[in-house]
Amino acid sequence: MRILVAEDNRSYCRALTAILEHAGYTVDAVYTGTDALDYALANLYDGLLLDIMMPGLDGVEVIRRLRAEGVQTPVMVLTAKTQMDDRIEGYDAGADDYMSKPFHSEELLARVRALVRRRPSYRPDALTFADVTLDGGDHSVSGPLGRVRLTGKEFQILELLARDPGRSVSTDEFCKRVWCWEDMPDMSVVRVHISSLRKKLDQVSERVLIRGERGVGYSLQELLL
């Protein structure tokens, strides 16, 4: 399950991300409404957690624009605001749930579980390229040679590559999309994750590989045997 968290308070955002990742979710985190809109339009998510007060666009405007574009991903609004008018405004814009800060992590996770059950039934949990399948349900990759589990970061890296096979993804883009520039990793960290992914792909398929091009990036390729 993949969740987008949009929260301009970075320490609060880190805490939310840690809670969700510990519960097994894959999390993308952004800090502005503009980035939240861009990510939600460009990716498939099982749920969106949006703060109301954010730079660029506020959470309500993000919801309005997503619904206008036909994006029906379930949205939970997270905010310190408690006035009834604010709740009504969020629901009228297309929010599915509303949770006031502060809250207990157990309640947050229960509400997120309920939220993702509302996602459109056509949302695929699996992504296939050549003879391998990336399963978002259990963070695994499988092929004719077997199945292996991936770490959260490995899953996000491979998902980013598999959604546009053949396109080179730069190290900077991995940092932005996977680490979201938070605690910016050394470039070698990306290479270590790519190396681990290559070994795991070798365990499940002889046809799919991650190809690197110096100064350009990495791409997912099918080897024609």
Disulfide bonds with the S-S distance in Angstrom:
none
